[in-house]
């Protein structure tokens, strides 16, 4: 079993021209907050608990959870960053409320249709403390690419550049909560820069390839796409 952490504390600056009065995770998609679509997608995996890592306009999210999602069948808790802690600090704060030995981490502005049970099983079988769900993609330049070795360990996270074909970090992780990967970091740090990049090439991070649907609502053009994409892919 596993818990789920959703990182939903960002300022949403890239989306500010379209959605300015709510956090990114609450941006309306076909009449429902993006977070509601995520929770509908998560529910069939039956995690033990969901923990939201909140910051900017956190009261908008907590008020909505308390009013609209009170009958959601999985317990929802949250932590609130008083000052921005970076992705790593936000994850570590949320992990303080976990009740399981492993946790799935999701970004609150990205949908990647990964089998979370399979991801967690893969991490356990690999013996790695951390597994990253990675997405095959063609003709992209908005994302850095990921290189795997023949044992499905991540060798490197590469800078953004145009790639005709490659793998990207889909922003979905399974972490062994007992491994202490985040213990010695400062109060504010980046999960990507201070955890993923230094550990790549050391046989520590396993790469779980998934061909599931992927969309990032953090930019206006993909946010518009999501209005039809999510209803077609998720049952509310």
C-alpha positions as CSV (number, residue, x, y, z in Angstrom):
1,X,0.0,0.0,0.0
2,X,1.0,3.6,-0.4
3,X,0.0,7.2,0.3
4,X,-0.2,9.9,-2.3
5,X,1.3,13.4,-2.0
6,X,0.1,16.1,-4.4
7,X,2.3,19.1,-4.8
8,X,-0.2,22.0,-5.1
9,X,1.5,25.0,-3.6
10,X,2.9,26.7,-6.7
11,X,2.2,30.3,-7.8
12,X,1.1,29.3,-11.3
13,X,2.9,32.2,-13.0
14,X,2.7,30.7,-16.4
15,X,-1.0,30.3,-16.2
16,X,-1.7,33.7,-14.6
17,X,-2.9,35.2,-17.9
18,X,-5.8,32.7,-18.0
19,X,-6.4,31.7,-14.3
20,X,-5.5,34.3,-11.7
21,X,-7.8,34.0,-8.7
22,X,-7.2,30.4,-7.7
23,X,-4.2,28.1,-7.3
24,X,-3.3,26.1,-10.3
25,X,-4.7,22.9,-8.9
26,X,-8.1,24.6,-8.7
27,X,-8.1,25.9,-12.3
28,X,-11.5,24.9,-13.7
29,X,-11.5,22.2,-16.3
30,X,-14.9,21.5,-17.9
31,X,-16.6,23.0,-14.9
32,X,-14.6,21.1,-12.2
33,X,-11.3,22.0,-10.5
34,X,-8.3,20.2,-12.0
35,X,-7.7,18.7,-8.5
36,X,-11.2,17.1,-8.6
37,X,-10.2,15.3,-11.9
38,X,-7.0,14.1,-10.2
39,X,-8.8,12.8,-7.2
40,X,-11.3,10.9,-9.4
41,X,-8.4,9.3,-11.3
42,X,-6.6,8.4,-8.0
43,X,-9.6,6.9,-6.3
44,X,-9.5,3.4,-8.1
45,X,-5.9,2.9,-6.9
46,X,-7.2,3.0,-3.3
47,X,-4.2,4.6,-1.6
48,X,-4.2,4.7,2.2
49,X,-4.2,8.5,2.4
50,X,-3.8,11.6,0.2
51,X,-1.7,14.6,1.5
52,X,-1.9,17.9,-0.3
53,X,1.2,20.1,-0.1
54,X,-0.3,23.7,-0.2
55,X,1.0,27.2,-0.2
56,X,-0.4,30.0,-2.5
57,X,-4.1,30.6,-1.7
58,X,-4.2,27.4,0.4
59,X,-7.6,28.4,1.9
60,X,-9.3,28.1,-1.5
61,X,-8.2,24.4,-1.6
62,X,-8.9,23.5,2.0
63,X,-12.4,25.2,1.9
64,X,-13.2,23.2,-1.2
65,X,-12.1,19.9,0.3
66,X,-14.1,20.6,3.5
67,X,-17.2,21.5,1.6
68,X,-17.3,19.6,-1.7
69,X,-15.1,16.5,-1.1
70,X,-16.3,15.5,2.4
71,X,-17.7,12.2,1.0
72,X,-14.5,11.3,-0.9
73,X,-13.7,7.7,0.2
74,X,-10.0,8.2,0.9
75,X,-8.8,10.4,3.8
76,X,-7.4,13.7,2.6
77,X,-5.0,15.7,4.8
78,X,-2.7,18.7,3.9
79,X,0.3,20.6,4.9
80,X,0.8,24.4,4.3
81,X,4.1,26.0,3.5
82,X,4.3,29.3,5.4
83,X,7.1,30.3,3.1
84,X,8.0,28.6,-0.2
85,X,10.1,25.5,0.4
86,X,10.8,24.4,-3.1
87,X,9.6,21.1,-4.5
88,X,11.9,19.1,-2.2
89,X,10.9,21.0,0.9
90,X,7.2,20.7,0.0
91,X,7.6,16.9,-0.4
92,X,9.5,16.5,2.8
93,X,6.9,18.5,4.8
94,X,4.1,16.4,3.3
95,X,5.9,13.1,4.0
96,X,5.8,14.1,7.7
97,X,2.1,13.1,7.6
98,X,2.5,9.8,5.7
99,X,1.3,6.6,7.3
100,X,2.8,4.1,4.7
101,X,6.4,3.0,4.0
102,X,6.1,4.2,0.4
103,X,4.5,7.2,-1.2
104,X,3.5,8.3,-4.7
105,X,4.3,12.0,-5.4
106,X,2.3,13.9,-8.1
107,X,2.4,17.4,-9.4
108,X,-0.8,19.4,-9.0
109,X,-0.8,20.8,-12.5
110,X,0.1,17.6,-14.5
111,X,-1.9,14.5,-15.4
112,X,0.1,11.4,-16.4
113,X,-2.0,8.3,-16.6
114,X,0.4,5.9,-14.9
115,X,-0.7,2.7,-13.1
116,X,0.3,3.7,-9.6
117,X,0.1,0.2,-8.3
118,X,2.4,-1.1,-11.0
119,X,4.8,1.9,-10.3
120,X,5.0,1.0,-6.6
121,X,5.5,-2.7,-7.4
122,X,8.2,-1.9,-9.9
123,X,10.1,0.3,-7.3
124,X,9.9,-2.5,-4.7
125,X,11.1,-5.2,-7.1
126,X,13.9,-3.0,-8.4
127,X,15.3,-2.5,-4.9
128,X,15.6,1.2,-5.6
129,X,14.5,3.8,-3.0
130,X,13.0,5.9,-5.7
131,X,11.2,5.2,-9.0
132,X,10.4,7.9,-11.6
133,X,7.6,7.4,-14.2
134,X,8.9,8.4,-17.5
135,X,7.0,9.1,-20.7
136,X,8.1,8.3,-24.3
137,X,7.6,11.4,-26.4
138,X,8.3,12.6,-30.0
139,X,9.3,16.0,-31.3
140,X,9.5,17.9,-28.0
141,X,11.6,20.8,-26.7
142,X,9.6,21.9,-23.6
143,X,11.0,19.1,-21.4
144,X,14.5,17.7,-20.6
145,X,15.1,14.1,-21.7
146,X,15.9,11.1,-19.5
147,X,18.5,8.5,-20.3
148,X,18.1,4.9,-19.0
149,X,20.6,2.1,-18.8
150,X,19.8,-1.5,-19.8
151,X,18.7,-2.3,-16.2
152,X,16.1,0.5,-16.2
153,X,18.2,2.8,-13.9
154,X,18.3,6.5,-14.8
155,X,21.7,7.5,-16.0
156,X,21.0,11.2,-16.5
157,X,18.5,14.0,-16.7
158,X,19.4,16.1,-19.7
159,X,18.8,19.8,-20.4
160,X,15.9,21.0,-22.5
161,X,16.6,20.8,-26.2
162,X,14.7,19.7,-29.3
163,X,14.5,15.9,-29.5
164,X,13.0,13.9,-32.3
165,X,12.3,11.1,-30.0
166,X,13.1,10.4,-26.3
167,X,11.9,9.9,-22.7
168,X,10.8,12.7,-20.4
169,X,10.3,12.8,-16.6
170,X,6.5,12.7,-16.2
171,X,6.6,14.1,-12.7
172,X,5.2,11.0,-11.0
173,X,7.4,9.4,-8.4
174,X,7.3,6.5,-5.9
175,X,9.6,7.0,-2.9
176,X,10.6,4.7,-0.1
177,X,9.6,6.8,2.9
178,X,12.0,4.9,5.2
179,X,15.1,5.5,3.0
180,X,15.8,9.0,4.3
181,X,16.6,10.5,0.9
182,X,15.5,14.0,2.0
183,X,16.8,14.0,5.5
184,X,20.0,15.9,5.2
185,X,18.7,18.7,2.9
186,X,18.2,22.4,3.9
187,X,14.8,23.8,4.7
188,X,14.3,24.9,1.1
189,X,15.5,22.8,-1.8
190,X,14.6,21.4,-5.2
191,X,13.6,17.8,-5.6
192,X,14.8,17.8,-9.2
193,X,18.1,19.6,-8.8
194,X,19.1,18.4,-5.3
195,X,17.8,14.8,-5.4
196,X,17.2,13.5,-8.9
197,X,20.2,15.0,-10.7
198,X,22.8,14.1,-8.1
199,X,21.5,10.5,-7.7
200,X,21.3,9.8,-11.5
201,X,24.0,7.6,-12.8
202,X,24.5,5.9,-9.4
203,X,22.1,3.0,-9.9
204,X,19.7,4.5,-7.3
205,X,16.8,5.8,-9.3
206,X,14.7,3.3,-11.3
207,X,12.9,4.5,-14.5
208,X,9.3,3.2,-15.0
209,X,8.3,3.7,-18.7
210,X,4.6,4.4,-19.2
211,X,2.8,5.2,-22.4
212,X,-0.2,6.6,-20.6
213,X,-1.8,9.9,-21.6
214,X,0.0,13.0,-20.4
215,X,-0.9,16.7,-20.2
216,X,0.6,19.7,-18.3
217,X,-1.9,22.4,-17.6
218,X,0.8,24.8,-16.5
219,X,0.8,26.7,-19.8
220,X,-2.3,28.3,-21.4
221,X,-2.3,26.2,-24.6
222,X,-2.3,22.9,-22.7
223,X,-4.8,24.2,-20.2
224,X,-7.2,24.8,-23.1
225,X,-6.5,21.3,-24.4
226,X,-7.3,19.9,-21.0
227,X,-10.9,21.1,-21.2
228,X,-11.7,18.2,-23.6
229,X,-8.8,15.9,-22.8
230,X,-9.5,15.2,-19.2
231,X,-13.3,14.5,-19.6
232,X,-12.3,12.0,-22.3
233,X,-9.8,10.2,-20.1
234,X,-11.2,10.4,-16.6
235,X,-14.6,9.5,-15.2
236,X,-15.6,12.2,-12.7
